């Protein structure tokens, strides 16, 4: 009678080595997948914030009687919208993103922040004929020779709500 065959030391080392290589490959894939998921989530948050900002900015500009752009302390620009029936609304560029403030009474202020990570640049501008306000969000890749990518560009006519076909007629 022969005794049951056992594993040799070499067979055990080979199986442990193969298992270690497979485990390392699997961990690398899990890490890349998690990094890609995190980047996709961050991109989706930026897109949602930009869409919310676009809707709110257009709505506020269309209700405004007048606008003014002034530099605040630290050189950060501030857009002030004067409304006919409501308190003024201000948009201020901060390090975290864009802060929208509106007085809700004598002692209450409604604040909303549209957060954008580092590398995103916000700009205000006013254009004439027709008088309109412009908000631009750019992403600076910090690559030499590569200009910043425009992520959001909103132009809205102050005090008027124009449909797309009317806007095209004005621009001609």
Secondary structure as the mmCIF struct_conf table of DSSP 4:
data_model
#
loop_
_struct_conf.conf_type_id
_struct_conf.id
_struct_conf.beg_label_comp_id
_struct_conf.beg_label_asym_id
_struct_conf.beg_label_seq_id
_struct_conf.end_label_comp_id
_struct_conf.end_label_asym_id
_struct_conf.end_label_seq_id
HELX_LH_PP_P HELX_LH_PP_P1 UNK A 2 UNK A 8
HELX_RH_AL_P HELX_RH_AL_P1 UNK A 9 UNK A 63
STRN STRN1 UNK A 64 UNK A 71
HELX_RH_3T_P HELX_RH_3T_P1 UNK A 73 UNK A 75
STRN STRN2 UNK A 77 UNK A 83
BEND BEND1 UNK A 84 UNK A 86
STRN STRN3 UNK A 89 UNK A 93
BEND BEND2 UNK A 95 UNK A 96
STRN STRN4 UNK A 97 UNK A 103
BEND BEND3 UNK A 105 UNK A 107
STRN STRN5 UNK A 109 UNK A 115
TURN_TY1_P TURN_TY1_P1 UNK A 118 UNK A 119
STRN STRN6 UNK A 120 UNK A 127
TURN_TY1_P TURN_TY1_P2 UNK A 128 UNK A 131
STRN STRN7 UNK A 132 UNK A 139
TURN_TY1_P TURN_TY1_P3 UNK A 144 UNK A 145
HELX_LH_PP_P HELX_LH_PP_P2 UNK A 147 UNK A 148
STRN STRN8 UNK A 149 UNK A 157
TURN_TY1_P TURN_TY1_P4 UNK A 158 UNK A 159
HELX_RH_AL_P HELX_RH_AL_P2 UNK A 164 UNK A 171
#
